[in-house]
Amino acid sequence: MERNDREYFRRVVARGEGYQQYREPVSDDDASIGDLLKSLAADTSLLLRQEMSLARAEVRESGTRLQQLGRKMAIAAALALPGAMAVTAFLVIALGNAINSYVTSALIVGVVLLVAAWECPAPPHPSPRTPGGGRKKCAPSSANSPPNAEERQHGHAKYRRE
């Protein structure tokens, strides 16, 4: 490959201008093994540079999309938070008028919101462990429960002496 071709390929890869059309393949009769190996090395090098350029462009594009999504989420949160506070204030005042105690109504609304937040399910996501995706309901943790007979017999990690 000539020096001008290398410079052109560097510019193409750096700027992402596109791909150079390849010249006609050299026939086996016209080229020596050395020429074929040089051509193979040059083509491989060009291919690797082009793939790296493509990967950089894809990363840049996904970063831009992620930035736009983050910006939208921040705007949505900034708009939703005052709305949620207004609804909460309305609930406290309405319940306070109904039971004639704003302190008690604030306590009741606060506890109800905390329980609702605690019990709010996580969004389902596909999981290889659960058929059909989604999360399984969590069973009570057995981390603090005493070992059963089989665990004692095989040496449960918690009770194993080292």
N, C-alpha and C positions, 0 to 999 in steps of 0.2 A: 504494500500500500504506500502510496506516495505521501509526502509531507502535507500537501494541500488537502488530500482526502482526510487525513487525520485531523487537521484543523477544522475541516468542515464537520466531521462527525462530533468533535468536541463542542462546536457551536450548536449543532442539532440537539445533542443530549442536554447541554446546559440550558438552552432556551426552550426545549421541548417543541421544536419546530416541526418535527415529523421524522420520517425515515428516508434514508437515501435509497434509491433504487439500486439493486445489486446488478453488477455487470454479469454478462453471460458466464456460466461456469466454464472453467478451463477444461478442455478435454484431456483425458489421460495421456493421449499421445503427445500433446504439446508441452506439458509441464513435467518437471522433475518432482521427485518426492519432496525435496526441500521447498520448492515453490508451493506445492500443495499444503505442506505443513505451515508455511508462512501465511497462506491464505486462510487456513483453518484457525490459526492463532488470532489473526486480525478479525475474522468474522466472530469468533468466540468473544473476544474482547469487546467488540462493538455490541454484541448481543447483551453482554453483562452490563455495559454502561447504559444501554437503552432500558433494560429491566430495572436498574437502579433509579433511573430517571422516572420511569412509570410508577415505581413504588413511592418515590418522594411526592409525586403529584397526587397519588391516592391518599397519602397521609395528610397532605396539605388540605385536600378537599374534605376529608372526614373531620379534620380539626375545625374547618370553617363551619361545617354542619353542626358539630358539637357546640361551638361558640354560639351559633344562632339559637340552638335549642336551650342552652343555658340562659341566654338573654330572655327568651320567651317565658321560661319557668320563673325567673326572677320577677318579671312583670306580673305574671299570674299570682305569685305569692304576695306581692305588694298590693295587689287589688283584693285578694281574697281575705287577707288578715283583718283589715278594717271592717269588711263585711261580716266576718265571723264574730268580731267583737260587738258590732251593732246588734246582731241577732241575739247574742248572749245577754247584752244589756236589756233588750226587749223582754227576754224570758225572765230575767231577774225582776224587772219592774212589774210584769204581768202577774207573776207568782206572788210577788210582794203585796200587790193590791188584793189578790185573792185571799191570802192568809194574814194580811195586816202585819207582816214582819219582813222587812227587806233583808235583814241580816240572815234570817233563816232561809229565805228564798235564794239568796246568793250562795249559801252553803249547799242547799239542795241542788241548784243548777250546776255548781262547781263539781260536786261529787258525781252527778249524772254524766257530765262531760268527761270527767276523768275515767269513769268506768267504761264509757263508750269508746274513748281513745284506747284504753287498755285492751278491750275486746275486739277492736277493729281488726279484721283479718288482713293479712298481707296480700298483695295482688298475686294471682296464681302465675306460676312460671313452669315451663316444662321441666320435668325432672326424670332422669333415667330410672330412679327408684320407684316412682309412682306411676302406675299405668294411667294413661290419659292426661298426664301432666298435673300441675297444681300441687298444693301442699297437703300433706297428710295432717290430720289433727294430731297434735303432740300428746303422747301418753305421759303420765307422770314420770318424772325422772327417776331412774333406778340407781343413780350415782350414789345416793346416801342410804339406800336400802341394804339390809344385810344380805350376804351372799346365800344362794340356795345350796343344796347339798352337792350338786354337780360342780358349782364354782369352788366350793371348799375342797372337793376331792381333786380337781385339776389345778388348784392353786390360783385363785382369783388374784389379779394383779394388785389389788388394794391390800390383800392380806398376805402376799408372798414375802417371805424373808429373803433378803439378799445379803 
